[in-house]
């Protein structure tokens, strides 16, 4: 099920004012595509674009705080966040 994120700082992109993004769960092909990028930032923005239906240039115009929140949503989908007890947890066993 996709997550809906309400932008804290809506983006005027072309003639549209974008105030929310729908972020779908990533598939293996999305992750493979992102990892095949030569630049980590390009890979991240391209992954965000694939998962939201926006273009990478849209993310160039987004506020950094909103970009970080979209990244957190994707981390939750992948189980790599403190919310899921994944690899992002500082309290995980063995740390």
C-alpha positions as YAML, in Angstrom:
chain: A
units: angstrom
residues:
- id: 1
  name: UNK
  ca: [0.00, 0.00, 0.00]
- id: 2
  name: UNK
  ca: [1.44, 3.42, -0.93]
- id: 3
  name: UNK
  ca: [2.18, 6.07, 1.67]
- id: 4
  name: UNK
  ca: [0.98, 9.64, 1.22]
- id: 5
  name: UNK
  ca: [3.35, 12.37, 2.36]
- id: 6
  name: UNK
  ca: [2.09, 15.95, 2.74]
- id: 7
  name: UNK
  ca: [4.92, 18.30, 1.82]
- id: 8
  name: UNK
  ca: [5.84, 20.81, 4.51]
- id: 9
  name: UNK
  ca: [6.98, 23.09, 1.69]
- id: 10
  name: UNK
  ca: [4.81, 22.60, -1.42]
- id: 11
  name: UNK
  ca: [6.64, 22.82, -4.74]
- id: 12
  name: UNK
  ca: [5.63, 24.93, -7.70]
- id: 13
  name: UNK
  ca: [6.63, 22.68, -10.60]
- id: 14
  name: UNK
  ca: [5.62, 23.95, -13.99]
- id: 15
  name: UNK
  ca: [2.01, 25.05, -13.74]
- id: 16
  name: UNK
  ca: [1.29, 22.69, -10.80]
- id: 17
  name: UNK
  ca: [1.60, 23.31, -7.10]
- id: 18
  name: UNK
  ca: [2.49, 19.90, -5.64]
- id: 19
  name: UNK
  ca: [1.49, 19.62, -1.98]
- id: 20
  name: UNK
  ca: [1.61, 15.83, -1.49]
- id: 21
  name: UNK
  ca: [3.41, 12.82, -2.85]
- id: 22
  name: UNK
  ca: [2.21, 9.25, -3.03]
- id: 23
  name: UNK
  ca: [5.16, 6.93, -2.41]
- id: 24
  name: UNK
  ca: [4.79, 3.31, -3.48]
- id: 25
  name: UNK
  ca: [6.73, 0.37, -2.10]
- id: 26
  name: UNK
  ca: [9.96, -0.28, -4.03]
- id: 27
  name: UNK
  ca: [10.38, -3.42, -6.08]
- id: 28
  name: UNK
  ca: [13.63, -5.21, -6.80]
- id: 29
  name: UNK
  ca: [13.87, -3.58, -10.22]
- id: 30
  name: UNK
  ca: [13.65, -0.15, -8.59]
- id: 31
  name: UNK
  ca: [16.49, -0.95, -6.20]
- id: 32
  name: UNK
  ca: [18.61, -2.47, -8.97]
- id: 33
  name: UNK
  ca: [18.12, 0.67, -11.05]
- id: 34
  name: UNK
  ca: [19.07, 2.95, -8.14]
- id: 35
  name: UNK
  ca: [22.18, 0.90, -7.33]
- id: 36
  name: UNK
  ca: [23.29, 0.99, -10.97]
- id: 37
  name: UNK
  ca: [23.63, 4.78, -10.91]
- id: 38
  name: UNK
  ca: [27.20, 6.10, -10.85]
- id: 39
  name: UNK
  ca: [26.38, 8.86, -8.36]
- id: 40
  name: UNK
  ca: [24.63, 8.09, -5.05]
- id: 41
  name: UNK
  ca: [22.65, 11.35, -5.13]
- id: 42
  name: UNK
  ca: [21.47, 10.65, -8.68]
- id: 43
  name: UNK
  ca: [20.54, 7.12, -7.66]
- id: 44
  name: UNK
  ca: [18.51, 8.37, -4.71]
- id: 45
  name: UNK
  ca: [16.70, 11.06, -6.70]
- id: 46
  name: UNK
  ca: [16.00, 8.61, -9.52]
- id: 47
  name: UNK
  ca: [14.61, 6.11, -7.01]
- id: 48
  name: UNK
  ca: [12.42, 8.80, -5.43]
- id: 49
  name: UNK
  ca: [11.17, 9.72, -8.91]
- id: 50
  name: UNK
  ca: [10.33, 6.11, -9.77]
- id: 51
  name: UNK
  ca: [8.45, 5.58, -6.51]
- id: 52
  name: UNK
  ca: [6.43, 8.81, -6.70]
- id: 53
  name: UNK
  ca: [5.77, 9.23, -10.42]
- id: 54
  name: UNK
  ca: [7.61, 12.57, -10.42]
- id: 55
  name: UNK
  ca: [10.76, 13.43, -12.37]
- id: 56
  name: UNK
  ca: [14.24, 13.66, -10.84]
- id: 57
  name: UNK
  ca: [14.22, 17.40, -11.62]
- id: 58
  name: UNK
  ca: [11.14, 17.75, -9.37]
- id: 59
  name: UNK
  ca: [13.29, 16.64, -6.43]
- id: 60
  name: UNK
  ca: [15.86, 19.31, -7.34]
- id: 61
  name: UNK
  ca: [13.17, 21.85, -6.43]
- id: 62
  name: UNK
  ca: [12.01, 20.17, -3.20]
- id: 63
  name: UNK
  ca: [13.00, 21.42, 0.23]
- id: 64
  name: UNK
  ca: [15.70, 19.32, 1.89]
- id: 65
  name: UNK
  ca: [13.52, 18.55, 4.90]
- id: 66
  name: UNK
  ca: [10.82, 17.08, 2.65]
- id: 67
  name: UNK
  ca: [13.42, 15.04, 0.75]
- id: 68
  name: UNK
  ca: [14.65, 13.56, 4.04]
- id: 69
  name: UNK
  ca: [11.09, 12.63, 5.00]
- id: 70
  name: UNK
  ca: [10.52, 10.85, 1.68]
- id: 71
  name: UNK
  ca: [13.78, 8.96, 2.25]
- id: 72
  name: UNK
  ca: [12.54, 7.90, 5.71]
- id: 73
  name: UNK
  ca: [9.32, 6.54, 4.19]
- id: 74
  name: UNK
  ca: [11.35, 4.42, 1.78]
- id: 75
  name: UNK
  ca: [13.57, 3.21, 4.64]
- id: 76
  name: UNK
  ca: [10.46, 2.10, 6.55]
- id: 77
  name: UNK
  ca: [9.28, 0.18, 3.45]
- id: 78
  name: UNK
  ca: [12.67, -1.56, 3.35]
- id: 79
  name: UNK
  ca: [12.70, -2.33, 7.08]
- id: 80
  name: UNK
  ca: [15.79, -0.18, 7.68]
- id: 81
  name: UNK
  ca: [14.48, 2.25, 10.24]
- id: 82
  name: UNK
  ca: [14.12, 2.54, 14.00]
- id: 83
  name: UNK
  ca: [10.32, 2.36, 13.57]
- id: 84
  name: UNK
  ca: [10.59, -1.20, 12.25]
- id: 85
  name: UNK
  ca: [13.45, -2.34, 14.44]
- id: 86
  name: UNK
  ca: [15.57, -2.73, 11.29]
- id: 87
  name: UNK
  ca: [19.20, -1.87, 10.74]
- id: 88
  name: UNK
  ca: [18.64, 1.78, 11.64]
- id: 89
  name: UNK
  ca: [17.91, 1.01, 15.29]
- id: 90
  name: UNK
  ca: [20.58, 2.14, 17.74]
- id: 91
  name: UNK
  ca: [19.21, -0.30, 20.32]
- id: 92
  name: UNK
  ca: [19.47, -3.39, 18.17]
- id: 93
  name: UNK
  ca: [21.26, -6.42, 19.65]
- id: 94
  name: UNK
  ca: [25.01, -6.45, 19.16]
- id: 95
  name: UNK
  ca: [25.48, -2.68, 19.22]
...
